[in-house]
Amino acid sequence: MKKIYYDIADNFVKDLEKKLNKSIEKNEKENKIKIENEIIKYEEKDIGVRSFSVPYFVENQTIINYDGNNKELINKIEDICTAYTDIEIEAIEETMPILKKYSEERKKNLEGVAIIWRDHFLEENVGLLTSMVRMGVQPEDVLAIDKGDSTKHRQEITATFKKLGYQVDVLDNTAVANDILIEDGVIIKLQKEILAKADNVIDCTGLVIIPGMIDMHCHLREPGFEYKETIETGSKSAVKGGFTTICPMPNTNPTPDSAFILEKILAEAKRVNLCNILPYGSVSKGEKGEELTDFEELKKAGAVAFSDDGMPVINSRMMRQAIIKANSLGTFVASHCEEKSVADGAINAGKIQEELGVKGVLPEAEEIMAAREIVISETNNVRAHICHISTKTSVNMIRDAKKRGVKITCETCPHYFCFTVDEVLTSGTNAKMNPPLRDEKDRQAIIEALKDGTIDAIITDHAPHSEEEKERELSKAPNGIIGFETALPAINTYLIDKNLLTEMDMVKLTSYNPAKLLNLDKGEIKEGKIADLTIYDPEESYIYTKDMIVSKSKNTPFIGKKLKGKVKYTIVNGNIVYKD
């Protein structure tokens, strides 16, 4: 089998060296320093086998059968590339498991040429790649990019080829360029180019298309606290943030502990008609933790799952009964893990709390209750779901439980991987929530748990409060921050852009996994699926300001922060419900 591996990296450095020599000749001091730094940056990545370049296998026929133009094409490629040896390839595959995975999958049926591209070289080679397209090379044969990266260059080249955005497929961990045809709210066709008349055409050049985001834990405040948020204002905030489905918690007044209240909430959601709203029913009547609600009645009325949210069920016998009952109905109880006896405080216990002279919330408040839910789940072989985990110990317990086969699932929020308790010094009460922001070791543990799959979903815990409430002193201000509009940019800025997660990881955590947890036929872009889509620009950077917020409340520590990534369209049931 003939294999030719090409590496643009060496040529890129050579080009930089040429520019450097020209700068030296012209005595351009600033440019000289800039170019020298670029050379150092790329040379530092060289581990002996040029492993920062990634081979991609394409069929031999795609190169040699182009109407006699193949020689010109190959000459062009060889002019800028260096061949890998077999020993180098073996070394690369050992150091780069993702490469090994893709190469093993494709080697079975493919022979011939592997053209190597990397995102940071694409900007310099757009012209070459477009000339390949003109010569007959199909875009899919040269889209040979490290799929773990997310950069403007990859988007640029995809747009150059096909004038399309990305369609991210969570199942095979790839990003592909497809047209999407929607009819009567349903995706009816996915293919490279669709020639069809349509009432509306969205140009997604340079944009990323993902399955509609699902927030399985938020607060809309209606009924009873409409001065903070309403179903209508919360829905507007949700769709601006790219959420097509949201699940509000039952801490309203009255609580949805009966079919009558639940049906009123659903009727208002239907009237607003912006996003899918699937409310939780309360576990206990009035969220008092004294008497279980009628789970069957609430489920029939439309409850997606059950929770007492910020009023955790302290009685362990009752919680066991609730979890078992919910499982028998094909759903679950979402547990706000908080042992109240050690949770009486304003912020996380520690140095900052002591400096500010307020009471501290011990991490054990979360961990004790999380341990209880794990025990109930394991002992009774039932699923339990733990809300917004925030500590390293909680993460470790859940990870260990999952390894034992325990049916435990969990979620976290963007603020737990973006900030630590130190943010209180900057944002004040806008950084006060429950559970509180923790220490750096906890933040890092949350990130690792997102990377290794211990955490199943990212939710917002969108919790609006009025400015008057949040202007109170730290110990008296209510817990909670808004989160619909900053969730996607926070994930993109703090995780994807730092190469901690990929776009595909985000899809799993915000769409695919939540859909599975909630038993929804959503979370994928496939023919025959309801057209719930989120379309965003991963490269748009901006300072998040108060006047950008459409939520009725403005309580968020992201105000004043530089974010990268912005929702451009939100499509629900085939309808454009938000456009930037």
Number of C-alpha atoms within 10 A of each C-alpha: 9 7 17 19 21 24 25 24 24 17 15 19 18 13 14 15 17 13 16 20 14 14 17 14 10 10 11 12 10 9 15 20 14 11 19 14 12 15 18 11 12 16 16 9 13 14 11 10 17 20 19 18 24 25 28 22 24 23 16 17 12 16 18 16 13 14 9 10 14 18 14 12 20 13 11 14 18 14 11 17 19 17 15 16 14 12 9 16 19 13 15 22 19 12 14 14 11 15 19 16 11 14 16 12 12 14 14 8 8 17 17 19 22 22 24 24 24 22 21 18 16 20 14 11 16 17 13 14 19 16 14 22 17 11 16 17 19 13 19 13 16 20 22 20 21 19 19 18 19 21 14 19 19 25 25 20 22 23 18 18 21 16 18 26 25 24 22 22 22 21 10 8 16 14 19 19 25 20 22 22 22 21 14 11 17 17 20 16 15 17 11 13 14 12 7 6 8 9 5 8 9 9 11 19 17 23 25 23 26 27 29 29 33 31 29 30 24 24 25 26 23 23 19 14 16 14 13 21 24 21 24 20 17 30 27 22 24 30 29 26 26 35 31 28 24 26 23 25 29 29 25 19 13 16 22 29 26 19 20 12 18 24 17 13 19 19 12 15 19 13 10 14 15 25 25 20 23 22 27 30 33 31 34 26 18 22 25 15 19 14 12 18 21 16 23 14 15 25 20 10 17 16 24 23 26 27 26 26 22 17 18 22 26 16 10 13 10 17 22 20 12 22 26 21 17 21 16 12 12 13 21 23 28 26 26 23 28 25 20 15 9 15 22 13 18 23 29 27 20 15 13 18 19 12 8 12 10 16 17 21 25 22 23 17 18 27 22 16 23 27 17 15 23 24 17 22 21 19 10 14 15 20 22 28 24 23 26 26 24 27 25 21 19 22 23 15 15 24 19 12 20 16 9 10 10 22 17 23 21 21 23 25 22 22 27 25 24 20 19 20 23 18 19 21 11 11 16 17 28 26 27 27 19 22 27 27 25 26 21 18 11 22 22 17 20 26 20 18 19 24 15 10 13 24 23 22 28 28 26 27 27 27 25 29 25 15 14 8 15 23 15 12 11 20 16 13 19 22 23 23 26 27 28 28 25 27 25 26 26 24 27 25 20 19 22 22 20 13 14 17 21 21 27 22 20 23 24 26 25 28 29 28 20 25 22 13 16 18 12 12 11 23 27 23 23 17 15 12 17 24 28 30 27 25 23 26 22 24 20 13 14 13 13 19 13 14 8 11 19 18 24 21 21 23 28 25 22 23 19 13 12 14 22 21 20 25 25 18 24 29 24 25 22 18 15 15 18 20 13 9
